[in-house]
Amino acid sequence: MRIHKSVVTPLGVFTLASDEGALCAVFPGIPDPASDHGLGRIVEDGFEEAERQLAEYFAGQRCCFDLATEMRGTDFQRRVWAEVGTIPYGQTCSYKTLAIRLGDAAKARGVGAALSRNPLNIVIPTHRVVGSRGALTGYSAGIGSKRFLLDHEASDATAAMRLQCAHAAGVPA
């Protein structure tokens, strides 16, 4: 059974949706109640863990999410989303580099298309993917949100979190 709830974040209102207890969508805004958006009924409960982890992320106390998720997409999209999950907190990667990691530099546009269909905004950190020269390009929640998230992860307030996350992942900070 699908359910959803809207929550307030520092980026504004986001809607969380789950299917049989697995988080399947995190997106900006509130769905139009007059449309059949396929998100099921609106609830007040059932998203406590996702809300807690989002609050910790925005408070600079969490660098990655540990939630039961359901990723709906093509095999290629799921491979892209999984690879994005390896980009360390506070760091960025280009679309081209991501395509190379996936085995084909020519698929940079395909990587961008897969990222635009990321159903779990913030939880899958597609905001960490930038243009080859570092330009902020495309983000489903808007470029302003992408800048906010990157600045948040790069801020002095989250410096300790970057070090902790890098150490846990065994990568240089």
BALOTI-425738 format. One record per residue: residue in one letter; x, y, z of N, C-alpha, C in turn. Coordinates in steps of 0.02 Angstrom, whole numbers, plus 50000, padded with zeros to 5 digits. Layout:
REM residues N
aXYZXYZXYZ...
//
This chain:
REM residues 173
m500424994150000500005000050000500455006250000r500315010749955500685017049951500375022249996i500825026050029500625031550071501115037350060h500915043350079501375048950074501225054250127k501725058450136501685063750186502145069450163s501935075550175502355081250160502685083650225v503325085450219503715087650276504075094150259v504215098150309504575104450299505315103150309t505725105550262506445105150266506725112150257p507375113150268507675119650254507615121750180l507455116950136507355118450065506625119650048g506195119450098505485120150087505135113450098v504525113050074504135106950084504345101550035f504445095550061504595089650020504065084450036t503905080249986503435074849996503835068349999l503665064250048503955057650056503415052550039a503595047450001503115042149984503425035449998s503015030750019503255023950030502765018950002d503035013149987502635007649962502815001550004e502324999050042502444993250085503024994450133g503095000550158503605002150208504275004150181a504385003750115505015005850084504935012650053l505375017250070505365023950042505465023549967c504995026349928505055025849855505085032649821a504965038149859505015044749829505145049949883v505565054749865505685060849904505745066349851f505275070949850505285076049799505025082649826p505245088149796505035094749820504295096049805g503975099549851503295101749840502785097049869i502165098949858501585095149882501195093049820p501025086649815500645084449756499945087649756d499705089049697499035091849689498515086649711p498125088149763497645083249788497095081449737a497005085649687496485084349637496715079449583s497375078149580497625073649528497755066749556d497745061849512497915055049532498665054349524h499025055749576499755055749574500055048949591g499645044049608499885037249622500275036449686l500225041249731500605040949793500205038049851g499595036049839499185033249892498905038649937r498685036449995498355041150040498855045250081i498635051050102499035055450145499005052750216v499575052450250499595049950319499985054950362e499915054150426500305058150474500895054150502d500815047450506501325043050534501605038550481g502165035350498502455030450452503105032550420f503305038750432503925041250402504415043850454e504335041650516504745044250571505485043450559e505695037550535506415036450524506685040850468a506325041350414506535045750359506565052950382e506075055150419506075062050444506665063250491r506805058350535507365059050582508015059550543q508115055250494508735055350457508815061750415l508265064150386508305070550350508485076250397a508185076350457508335081550506509075081150526e509335075150536510045074250554510485076750497y510305075150435510695077450378510725085050377f510155088350383510145095650381510475098750442a510515095150497510855097650557511605096350554g511845093250500512555091750494512775085850535q512315081450552512465075650594512435069050556r512295069350491512235063250451512495064750381c512895060050354513165061050287512855056350235c512535051050258512205046550211511585043650246f511165040750208510525038350234510525030750238d510195028250289510125021050300509385019550307l509045019350249508325018450247508145012850200a507615009250215507355004350168507055008250109t507305006950049507075010549990506855005649936e506455008149892506255004449832506415008849773m506895006649733507115010549675506785007749612r506335011649584506015009749521506345013349464g506615009449419506945012349361507245006849319t507545008849263507875004049220508515001549254d508794996349226509434993849253509964999349251f509995002949195510495008249189510375013749241q509755015849250509605020949300509815018749369r509655012549387509835010049453510595009649462r510955007949408511695007949412511955014949423v511665019849388511885026849397511745029049468w511135027749493510955029949561511405026649612a511575020249602512025016849649512715019949648e512955021649589513625024749583513625031649615v513095035349608513045041949640513105041249715g512845035849742512885034649813513595033749839t514075032749794514775031949815515145038549816i514835043949792515175050549794515185052749867p515775054049894515815055849965515455062349982y515195062550041514885068550070515365074350063g515115080050039515525086050032515955086249970q515905081249927516285081049865515815080849805t516085082149747515695081849685516035077449634c515665075849583515905071649528515555074249465s515895074049409515585076249347515175070649315y514715072749272514305067849235514765063249194k515285066249163515735062249122516125057249164t516375059449222516745054849266516285049149289l515675050849304515195045649324515085040749267a515025043249205514935038949147515545034349138i516145037149148516755033049143516755027649196r516565029349256516525024349310516035018749291l515525020449252515025015549231515225011849168g515815013649141516095009949085516045013049017d515775019249010515705022148944515655029748949a516195033248934516215040548938515695043748893a515495040348840515005043148793514295043348822k514195040348881513535040048910513405045648961a513795051048958513705056549006513005059449002r512735060148942512045062648935511535057748964g511665051348954511235046248983511255046349059v511845047749086511915048549159511485054349182g511525059949146511115065749163510375064249161a510175060549110509465058649104509255054149163a509675049549182509525045049238509475049149303l509925053849311509915057949372509285062149376s509035064449319508425068549319507815064449341r507875057949339507325053549358507425050449427n507915052949465508045050549532507425051449575p507135045949599506525046549639506645048549711l507265048149734507405049349805507875055249814n507615061149798507985067349804508305067749873i508915070049877509325070849937509575064049963v509135059149970509335052549995509845049449947i509715049849882510205048149831510495054849810p511125056249827511395063049822511585065349752t511085065549707511235067749639511455075049636h511345078749691511585085649693512355085949691r512685080349704513425080249703513715079349633v513285078949583513515078149514513475084949479v514045087049451514095093649420514375092949349g514375098549313514665098549246515415097549249s515715096049192516435094649188516875100249215r516645106349210517035111949235516775114449303g516375110349335516115112049401515465115949400a515195117149340514575121049335513985117049365l513555120749398512955117649426512445117149369t512305111149349511835109949295511295105249320g510705105949293510145101649306510085098749376y509505099649406509345096449469508595096849477s508285091249492507555091049493507235095849543a507595097349596507325102049646507535109249631g507895110349576508115116949556508845118249574i509155122549534509865124149544509985127449612g509525131549635509595134649701509635129449756s509235124149750509255118749800509915114949795k510155113949734510785110449725511345114549757r511355121049746511865125349776511815125149852f511205125349879511105125049951511395118649980l511245112949949511485106549974512245105949970l512545108249915513265108049909513595112749959d513315118749969513585123350019513515120450089h512945117350102512835114250167513375108950181e513505104650132513995099350142514715102050146a514835107850117515505110750117515625115550175s515105117150213515165122250265515615120050322d515875124950358516275123550417515885119550468a515235120750471514805117250520514785109750507t514915107650446514895100450431515585097550417a516115101350431516795098950419516935092450457a516735092050520516845086050559516475080150529m515875081450503515485076150471515845073550409r516135078050369516505075950310517075071250329l517445073150381518005068950403517765062250429q517235062250468516965056050495516725051450439c516375054250390516115050250334516685047650291a517185051750278517755049650238518125043950273h518225044750338518565039550377518185032950374a517525033350384517095027350383517125023950315a517175027950262517185025150194517895023250172g518395025250212519085023650194519355027750137v519095033850129519345038350075519615044750106p520085048050071520345054350097519815059750097a519815063850148519315069250154519535075350116
//
